[in-house]
Amino acid sequence: HALRLFGERGYASTPVSAIAQSAGVSQGLLYHYFPGKTELVVAIFEETIRDVRESWARADAEPDPRLRLTALLRAIGALIRERRDFWALHRKNGFRPG
Protein backbone atom coordinates (compact mmCIF):
# COMPACT_ATOMS: atom_id res chain seq x y z
CA HIS A 1 0.00 0.00 0.00
CA ALA A 2 2.82 2.40 0.89
CA LEU A 3 4.59 1.71 -2.37
CA ARG A 4 1.48 2.40 -4.43
CA LEU A 5 0.66 5.58 -2.51
CA PHE A 6 4.25 6.86 -2.69
CA GLY A 7 4.18 6.29 -6.45
CA GLU A 8 0.82 8.03 -6.87
CA ARG A 9 1.16 10.93 -4.43
CA GLY A 10 4.88 11.24 -3.87
CA TYR A 11 6.81 10.37 -0.76
CA ALA A 12 6.51 13.78 0.91
CA SER A 13 2.78 14.02 0.21
CA THR A 14 1.88 10.61 1.64
CA PRO A 15 1.17 10.66 5.36
CA VAL A 16 1.54 7.52 7.46
CA SER A 17 -2.17 7.80 8.27
CA ALA A 18 -3.04 7.34 4.56
CA ILE A 19 -0.80 4.28 4.33
CA ALA A 20 -2.39 2.72 7.42
CA GLN A 21 -5.90 3.48 6.16
CA SER A 22 -5.15 2.01 2.71
CA ALA A 23 -3.67 -1.12 4.30
CA GLY A 24 -6.60 -1.45 6.69
CA VAL A 25 -4.40 -1.30 9.80
CA SER A 26 -4.01 1.15 12.64
CA GLN A 27 -1.21 3.70 12.59
CA GLY A 28 0.01 2.18 15.84
CA LEU A 29 0.46 -1.21 14.19
CA LEU A 30 2.32 0.37 11.29
CA TYR A 31 4.60 2.23 13.72
CA HIS A 32 5.17 -1.04 15.58
CA TYR A 33 6.90 -2.45 12.48
CA PHE A 34 8.29 0.77 11.01
CA PRO A 35 9.38 3.61 13.32
CA GLY A 36 8.64 6.12 10.55
CA LYS A 37 8.02 6.68 6.89
CA THR A 38 11.75 6.69 6.14
CA GLU A 39 12.18 3.15 7.50
CA LEU A 40 9.20 2.04 5.44
CA VAL A 41 10.64 3.35 2.18
CA VAL A 42 14.04 1.84 3.07
CA ALA A 43 12.32 -1.55 3.52
CA ILE A 44 10.68 -1.15 0.11
CA PHE A 45 14.06 -0.41 -1.50
CA GLU A 46 15.71 -3.35 0.29
CA GLU A 47 12.99 -5.73 -0.91
CA THR A 48 13.38 -4.50 -4.48
CA ILE A 49 17.16 -4.86 -4.32
CA ARG A 50 16.70 -8.49 -3.17
CA ASP A 51 14.41 -9.08 -6.17
CA VAL A 52 16.98 -7.58 -8.54
CA ARG A 53 19.75 -9.75 -7.09
CA GLU A 54 17.56 -12.86 -7.42
CA SER A 55 16.91 -11.97 -11.07
CA TRP A 56 20.65 -11.67 -11.69
CA ALA A 57 21.29 -14.97 -9.90
CA ARG A 58 18.67 -16.76 -12.02
CA ALA A 59 20.22 -15.38 -15.19
CA ASP A 60 23.70 -16.29 -13.99
CA ALA A 61 22.49 -19.85 -13.44
CA GLU A 62 21.85 -20.21 -17.18
CA PRO A 63 24.34 -22.95 -18.16
CA ASP A 64 24.88 -21.62 -21.69
CA PRO A 65 26.94 -18.41 -21.43
CA ARG A 66 25.57 -17.24 -24.78
CA LEU A 67 22.04 -17.21 -23.31
CA ARG A 68 22.86 -15.43 -20.04
CA LEU A 69 22.35 -11.92 -21.38
CA THR A 70 18.99 -12.88 -22.85
CA ALA A 71 17.99 -14.51 -19.56
CA LEU A 72 19.07 -11.39 -17.65
CA LEU A 73 17.12 -9.05 -19.94
CA ARG A 74 14.00 -11.21 -19.61
CA ALA A 75 14.37 -11.29 -15.84
CA ILE A 76 14.79 -7.52 -15.68
CA GLY A 77 11.80 -6.98 -17.96
CA ALA A 78 9.65 -9.20 -15.76
CA LEU A 79 10.87 -7.40 -12.65
CA ILE A 80 10.02 -4.00 -14.11
CA ARG A 81 6.51 -5.20 -15.00
CA GLU A 82 5.98 -6.79 -11.58
CA ARG A 83 7.38 -3.78 -9.69
CA ARG A 84 5.78 -1.01 -11.73
CA ASP A 85 4.81 0.84 -8.52
CA PHE A 86 8.42 0.85 -7.33
CA TRP A 87 9.67 2.45 -10.54
CA ALA A 88 6.87 5.04 -10.30
CA LEU A 89 8.05 5.83 -6.77
CA HIS A 90 11.62 6.14 -7.99
CA ARG A 91 10.73 8.40 -10.94
CA LYS A 92 8.23 10.61 -9.12
CA ASN A 93 10.43 11.23 -6.11
CA GLY A 94 13.85 11.32 -7.74
CA PHE A 95 15.33 8.82 -5.29
CA ARG A 96 18.97 8.15 -6.02
CA PRO A 97 21.22 5.50 -4.50
CA GLY A 98 23.86 6.49 -2.01
N, C-alpha and C positions, 0 to 999 in steps of 0.2 A: 504494500500500500504506500509506504514511504517513497519507494522508488518511483512509482507512477505519479504520485503527487509532486515530487521534486521535479520530475520531467515536465509535467504540465504547468506548474505554477512557478517553478524556480525554487531553489534551496532557501533563499532568504525570505521568500513570501509564503513558505509553508510552515505554519505553526505545528508544534507537537500535538496540540489538541485536534487539529484536522487529521493528522495521521492516526491518532488513537480512534477517532470517530469512524474514519474510513475502514479501519481494521476491526472495528467492533469490540474494542477493548478500552479499559479505563486508562487515563493518562498515568495513573500510579503504576499500573502493570507495565506500561511501556517504559517508564522511568526505572522500574525494577531491573529491567534487562539492559537498558541503555541510559546512562546518566544524563545524556543530552542529545540534541540533534546531531552534533558533530560526530559522536560515537556511532550513531545510527548510520550516517553516510559513510563513515570509515568501514563499518561492517559490510555495507553494500559493495564498496570497492574491493574489499578483501575477498568476498564471495566471487565477484566477477574475475578477479585475478586468478583464483583457484580454477575457475572454469576455463580460462584462457590457457593456463598451464596444462590442464587435462587435455585440451584440444591439441596442444603441441605434442604431448606425450603419445596420444593416439596416432597422430601423424608420424611421429618418430618410430612408432612400432611397425610401420609398414615395412615388410621385409625387402621389397624391391626399392632400392634407392631412387630409381627413376620415377617412381610413383609417389614419393614422399611429399614433394611440393604440391602436387594435385590433392593429395589427402589433406595437407595443411590448409590449402585454400578452401576446400570443401568444409572442413571443420570450422574455420573462421567465418565463413559465410553462414553456416548453421548457427553459430554462436551470436552473430550479429542479429539474425532474425529472431532468435529466442530471447535475446536481451535488448530488444528494441528500446525499452524504457530506460535502460542504463545509458545507452548512447544518447538518448534525448536529454537525460540529466547532464551528461558530460557536455554536450553542445550548448544547451541553454545556459548553463552556469559557468562555462569556461574553466572547468576544473582541469588542472594540469598536475602531472606527477611531480613529486619532489617538493 
